[in-house]
Amino acid sequence: MPSAISSQPKFSAVLTLPVIVASLGYFVDVYDLLLFNIVRVPSLKDLGLTEEGISKIGASIYNWQQAGLLIGGFMWGILGDKLGRRSVLFGSILTYSLANIACGFTNNIEVYSFLRFIAGLGLAGELGAGITLIAEILPKELRGYGASVVASVGLAGAIAAFFAVKLTDWRTAYFIGGSMGLVLLVLRINVLESIMFNKSLERRGTKPVPWWTIFTSWSRFVRYMRCMGIGLPTYMVIGIYSTFGNEFAKALGISAEIQAGTCVLYTYIGIVTGDFFSGILSQWLRSRRKAILLMMTMTFAGVIWLLYGGIHSATTLYICYAWLGFSIGYIAMFLTTTAEQFGTNLRATVTTSVANNVRATVLLTLPLFQMLKTSLGVLQSGAVVGILCFSLALLSLSRMEETFGKDLDYEEV
């Protein structure tokens, strides 16, 4: 009698290549996405800006990059549902690789802003297209494992970016990122298009479902907002608690000098391991919702520890950030769940745009944090924003369909 293990689907060479390519693509994506945050001060200082100018112009350039992400999320998603997932993987990586190489040559602030917008535009397509392709190519029993591999390899790009800047100068760091993307572009030549997508094209005929019906159909809109909702705690931790780790350390009375960049680094080290763990956890529990709920609970415990756990040393603080990173390591999992919530004819649009919209929620939560900070202080402001994000996330998760093992070969009508 065959064992249960032998009856499970296994990775073949045809299935393994897309997972490897998507993983490496996400690695380069995260590297390039975070690179400006890391080199913002040295690059703008090198371009002749004062400390005040670095703060003001740096924020402006970052907003240009975020604008590119928001626009690109829908642009690449729509193209992915019209032309195929493979075409987006080629187009997006070529766009942001060339933009990042050009950033290494720039000597002009206006050109720098424009190039970060183009880079953001290109970066927007990488993760969503990769997760969509993996979800459609892998057997339904293996999708969680695929997400684990993609996320854990991909998020290591953040760690690589920190060390690239530490060991080289900012221009070289941009050249490294762009060159890695062009090398990966060659590796993608042998990646096949999703058979599920090709079958979907045949079924659709001349009656495609317009992408904007995501917002005009109440059922689709609610599903879309739930997918965004469950991701809120992830970028709240990255964009507020970690990015402003030095301010939280000061509010906690820690005497040692705490660098915000080091807090972010420890957070991403945790994310790499957490994202790998969450995919395996969902396979073990045979549930996306239970796995995400457990990770959210761990995140909530980490936030309580950070704000009210009596942390008094730098070592304990960094351990706390590693814990927070591990617990929000369900980024690829919530995007896999997003892909599983929608039919093949809208799947790329939804997954790619949700990936970037959740990143952009920091543009809402951060101003709220800054506004409350003047009256409530750092810790209480962090608590208020946390309560809001966790409440929306848990509400979204409680109403979400369980999609583990769901057959994705269907259309939205």
N, C-alpha and C positions, 0 to 999 in steps of 0.2 A: 504493500500500500504506500503510495507516494506521500512524502511529508508535506506539511503545510507550507514549509519554506520553498520546496522545489516547485510548488504550484504557483508561486508568486511570479509576476512579470519581472524580467531582468533587463538591465541596461544592455543594449547592443551598441555597436560602433556607430550606427546611424542615429541612435538616440543620444549617445554620449557627446558627439561633436557639438550639437546645438547647446548642450548644457555647458560645455567648456567655453565655447565662444561667448555665450551670454554672461558667464561668470567673469571672464576676462574683460568683456565690454563694460560691465558694471564696475570692475576694478578701475579702469581708466576713467569712467564717468565720475566716480566719487573723487578720485585723485584730482581731476580737472575742476570739479565743482567746488572743492574746498580750497583750491590753490590760491585763488584771489584773496580769500579771507586770511590766509597765512602770509602771503607776500604783500598785502595791502600797504602796510607801513613802509617796509624797505623799498618797494617799487615806487611809491609816490614820493618818498623822500629823495630817491635817486633822480626823480624827474623834477626836483627843485621845489617841492611844496613845503610850506611851513607846517608846524604841528596843527594849527587851526585848519589849514587847507587840507591836510591829510584826513582829518576827521570829517570835514564837510564834503570834499570831493570823493573821498573813499566811500561814504554812504551813498552818494549819487551813483557812482559806478556800480556798486553792489545792487542798487535798485534797477539799473539797466540790465544787469545779469538776471535778476529775478523776473523782470518783464519778459525777457527772452524765454525763460522757463515756462511762464504762464501761457504765452502765445504758442510756443513750440509744443506744449503738451497737447493742445487741441489739433494743431497743424499736423504733427506726426501721427497722432492717433487716427485722424480722418484719412490720411494717406495710407496708414496701415490697414484700414478696413476697405479701402478702395483698390490699392495696388499690391497689398501683401505685406506680411510682417518682415520678410527678408529685405524688401526694398527700403524699409525704414532703418533697419540695422546698418545698411550700407550708407544711406543718405545722412543719417544723424552723425555717425562716427566720422565721416569725411568732413562734415561741416565744422564740428567742434575741434577736430584735430588741426585743421588748417588755421582756424581762428586762434588756437592756443599757440601755435608756432609763430603766428604774426604778432601775438602779444609780447613775445620775447624780443621782437625788433622795435617795438613802439617807443617813440620819444615824445608823444603828443597826448595830452589828456583827453581831448575829444576823440581821437582815434582809439585810445585805450577803452573809453566808454563804449564806443561802437563795437569794438571787437569782443568785449565781454557780453554785449547783447547778442551777438552772433554765436558766441560760445554757448550762452544759455539756451539759445534757440536750438542748437544742435544737441546739447546735453539732455534736453527735455525728452527726446525720443528713445534714449537708450534703455532704461530700466523697464518701462512699460512694454515696449516691443519685445524685449527679451523674455519677460515673464509671460506675456501672451503666447509667444511661440513655444515656450517650454510647456505651458499648460495644455496646448493643443497637440503637441507631438508626443509627450510622455503618456504612458498608460495611466488611467485615473488613479490606480493604486500607488503610483510612484511620484505623483506631482509634488507632494510635500518634501520628498527627498531632493527633488530637482531644485525647489525653492531654497532649501537649506544650503546647497552647494553654491548656487548663484550668489546668495546673500553673504555667506561667510567669506568667499573669495573676493567678492566685489568690495565689501566694506573695508577690507585690508588696504584698499587704495588710499583711504584717509591716513593710515599709519605711514604708508609709503610717501605720501605728500609731505608730511611733517619732516621725515628724515631726508627727503630730497632737498628741501629748503635748508635744512640744517647743514647738509654736506656740500651744497653748491650755492650759487647765487640765484636770484629770482628769475633772471632771464633763462638760465640753463634749466631751471625747474619747469618753465613753460615749454622749452624745447623737448624735454624728456616726455612730458605728457602728450604733446602733439605727435611725437615720433612713435610712442607706444600705440597710439590710435591708428596710425597709418600701417604699422606692422600687423595689427589685429585685422585691419581691413582686408589684407591679403588672405588671412586665415579664414575669413568669412565666405570666400568664393565657393567653397564646397558645401556650405550649409544649404539644405533643401528647404523649399517653402512648405508651410503647413498643409498637409493633405486635407485637413478639415476646412481650411480657408478656401482651397481650390474647389472643394465640393460645395461650399457655401456660395461661391460665385455662380456655379451652375444652377443651384436652386433659386437664387435671387432673380435671375433673368434680367428683366428691364425694370424691376420694381424694388430698388434699394430703399432701406429705411434711412431717412435723413438723420444726420448726427444731432441736429438740434432738438429732435424728439426726446432726447434725454431730459430736456428741461420742459417740454410741453406735455409730456405724458406723466401724470401724477405717479403712477407705479414706478416708472423708470427713475424719475427724479428722487423719489424717496429711497430707492435702492442705492442710487448714486450718492446721496448725502450720508447714508449709513456707512458706505464704504469709506468716505472721507472721515466720518466721525470716529471710527475705531482707530484711525491713525493719529488722532490729535495728540495723545500723550507722547508719541515718539519724538516729534519735532518740537514739542514744548520743552522736553528735557534737553534736546540738543541746542535749540535756539535761545533758551533762557537760562536754565539751571547750569548748563555746562559753559556756554559762551560767556556768562557773567559770573563764573566761578570765583573770580577774585573778589567780587562784591559780596557774594554769599559768605566767603571766608572771613572777610572783614566784619560782617554783621554777626558772625558766630564768635568773634573775638579771637580768631587764630592769629598769633603773633608772627608766624613765619610768613615770608613773602610767597604768595600764591599766584602763579601765572595762569591766566584763563586758558591759554593754549594747551597747557599741561592737563588741565581739567578735561578739555575736549579730547585730548589724546587718550586718556584713560577711559573716557566714555566710549570711544570708538573701539578700543581694545575689547571692552565688554560687549559691544554690539556684534563684533565678529563672531565671538563664541555663542552669544545669545541667539543670533539668527540661525546658526547651524543647529542649535539645540531645539528651537521652536518648531522647525520643520519635522525633526524626528519625533518630537513630542506629539505633534498633530497626527503623525502616522500611528504612534503607539496608542493614543486615545481614540483614534479613528474619528476625530472631530476637529474642525478648524475653530469652532466657537469655544470649546473647552480649553484648547491650547492658548488662544488669545486671551481668554478670561484669566487663566493662570498667570500669564505674562503681565497682564494689566495689574493684577493683584500684587505681584512682586514689585512692579514699578511704583505703585501707591505706597507700599511699605518702604521703598527706598526714598521716596519723597518725604515721608514722615521722619525717617532717619536723618535726612539732610537738614530739614528745617527745625526739628524738635528733639533730635537724638543726642544732644549734648556733645557734638563733635568739637574737639579742642586741639587737634593736631593735624598737620598737613598729611601725614600718612593715612590717618583714618578718613580724612576728606577724600583723598584719591581712591581709597578702597570703596568708599560710598559711590563715587562717580563710576567706577568700574561695575559696581552692582547695578546702578541705574542703566548703564549701557547694556549690560547683559539682559536686563528685564525688558527694555524696549526693543530687544532684538527679535521683533516679529514683523519687521518692515516688509520683507519679501513675503511673509505669510499673509499679511493683510492685503497685499497686492495680488497674491494668488487667489485669495478669497474673492477679491474684486473681479478678477478675470472669470471666476466661476459663477458669478452672479448674473452675467449677461450673455446673450446669444452671440454667435460668431460674427454676425454682421455689424455689431457695435462694440465688440470686446476690446479691440485695440484702442478705439477712441476713449472708452471709459477707463481702461487700465492706465494708459499713458497720461491722460489728463488728471486722474486722481493722484497718481504718483507725484505730480508737480504741484497740484493744488494743495496737497497736504504739506509739502515743503513750504508753500507760500503762506500757510496759516500763521507763520511766525510774524508776518507783516501785520497781523491783527493782534496776536497775543503779546508781542513785544511792546507796542505802544501802550497797551493796557497796563502791562507791568510797569513801564516807565512812569505812566501817569499816577498809578496808585502808590508808587515808591515814595513820592514826595510827602505823602500824608501818613502812610501805613508803615513805611520802612521796607527794606529788602525782603526780610523773611515773611512778613504778613502778606506782602504783595505777591510773593511767589506762591503762598498758600491759596490766595483767592483765585489766581489764574489756574492753579492746579485743580482746585475744586470744580471750576467751570469746565475744564477740559476733560477731567475724569467723568463728570456727570454726563456730558454729551457722548463720550465714548461708550460708557456702560449702557446708556439708553439705546444707542445705535446697535450695539452688540446683542442686546436682549431681544430686538425685533428682527435680527438678521437670519436669513435662511441658512441652515447647515448645508454645506456643499461638499463635504468629504465624499469622494467616490462618485460625484455627480457626472453624468454623461454630458459633455459640452457640445456635442454635435447637434445644435439646434439654432433656430433663428429667432430674432425679435420680430414680432409682427404687429 
